[in-house]
Every structure is written in C-alpha cells, then in structure tokens.
Amino acid sequence: METNDPIESALLWLNNGHNVAIATVVKTWGSAPRKAGSQLAIRDDGLMVGSVSGGCVEGDVVSNALEIIGKPTIKLLQYGITNDKAWEVGLACGGDIKIRIESLESNE
C-alpha cells in the first residue's frame, strides 16, 4: 500500500522492519516554503515521502536525517536569511525555518 502521507508511510516502513526519521517544520518566519507542521518521512535507504521545504533545503535535511537514523535522538536544524548554510542549500526566499528531526526505530 503506497501513500503520500509522511506519517502513514513511516508507520508502514516501521512495520516492514525499516528505521525511519520524521522531519517536521516547527517554526517559520517571513517567507518560508512550507508552513509549520509540514512533515517529511525519510527511510533508512533514503526513500522519502512529504516535504519540509519545497526542495530548497530538503537535501540537507535528508542528509542530517540519515546521520541519525537508527540512533534514539532528535536534531534541530535552522535555516534563515542570516544563516550562511541557508544560502549554501538554496534557501534564498528571505525567510527562516526551524526543522526538528526525530529518529524512529523498527520493533523488529
């Protein structure tokens, strides 16, 4: 069963033995590509469902998620107009976004 819902996808992947990370936009300011609450599910093999940035910072979010998958941890990332990293990954929209990534482990 395929779904475009990040949470449903994460649950399905976990039930199939994969480790997963969920990235969630927790705060925005100014012009931001996605609103607070937007989510991206990332599977341990790199498969993704959802969106936290419309593509402009997702590569960096996925890279960070893959670093913590399989470890019981949470990571906070921030991209903004005064942040050099934002320009490196393509966030030139004049806004600021804060993203929380949490690793979830399969029970198998």
C-alpha positions in Angstrom: 0.0 0.0 0.0 1.5 3.3 -1.1 0.6 6.6 0.5 1.7 10.2 0.1 1.2 10.8 3.9 4.5 11.0 5.7 3.2 9.5 9.0 1.3 6.7 7.3 4.4 5.9 5.2 6.6 6.0 8.3 4.3 3.6 10.1 4.3 1.2 7.1 8.0 1.3 6.8 8.5 0.7 10.5 6.1 -2.3 10.3 8.2 -3.6 7.5 11.4 -3.5 9.5 12.9 -0.2 8.4 14.3 2.5 10.6 12.8 6.0 9.9 13.3 9.6 10.6 10.5 12.2 10.7 11.4 15.8 9.9 8.8 18.4 11.0 8.8 22.2 10.4 8.4 23.5 13.9 8.7 27.3 13.3 8.7 29.7 10.3 9.3 33.4 10.0 8.9 35.6 6.9 8.7 33.9 3.5 9.0 30.2 4.1 8.5 27.4 1.6 6.3 25.2 3.9 4.2 26.1 6.9 4.8 24.8 10.5 3.6 21.2 10.9 4.7 20.2 7.4 6.5 16.8 7.5 8.9 14.6 5.6 9.4 10.9 6.4 12.9 9.5 5.5 13.5 5.8 5.4 16.9 4.2 6.2 17.6 3.6 2.5 16.9 7.2 1.5 13.3 6.9 0.3 11.2 9.9 1.3 7.6 11.0 1.4 6.4 14.5 2.2 8.1 17.9 2.2 9.6 20.4 4.6 10.9 23.0 2.2 9.7 22.6 -1.3 13.1 21.2 -2.3 15.4 24.1 -1.4 16.8 22.6 1.9 15.5 19.0 1.7 18.8 17.6 0.6 20.5 18.9 3.8 17.5 17.7 5.9 17.7 14.2 4.4 21.5 14.1 4.9 21.0 15.0 8.6 18.2 12.5 9.0 20.3 9.7 7.5 23.1 10.5 10.0 20.8 9.9 13.0 18.5 7.1 11.7 18.9 4.1 13.9 20.0 6.2 16.9 17.5 7.3 19.5 18.0 11.0 19.0 16.4 14.3 18.0 18.2 17.0 15.9 17.1 20.6 15.4 18.1 22.5 12.2 17.6 26.1 11.4 17.9 27.8 8.1 17.4 31.6 7.7 18.3 34.7 5.9 21.3 35.4 8.3 22.5 31.8 8.1 25.3 31.0 5.6 24.1 27.4 5.5 20.7 28.6 4.1 22.4 30.1 1.1 24.6 27.0 0.6 21.5 24.8 0.4 19.4 27.2 -1.7 17.1 29.0 0.8 17.2 32.4 -0.7 13.5 33.2 -0.1 14.1 35.6 2.7 12.5 33.5 5.4 13.6 31.4 8.4 12.6 27.8 9.1 13.3 25.6 12.1 13.1 21.8 11.5 13.0 19.0 14.1 14.2 15.6 13.0 13.4 12.5 15.1 14.7 9.0 14.6 12.2 6.2 15.0 13.3 2.5 15.1 11.5 -0.6 14.0 10.4 -3.0 16.7 11.6 -5.9 14.6 
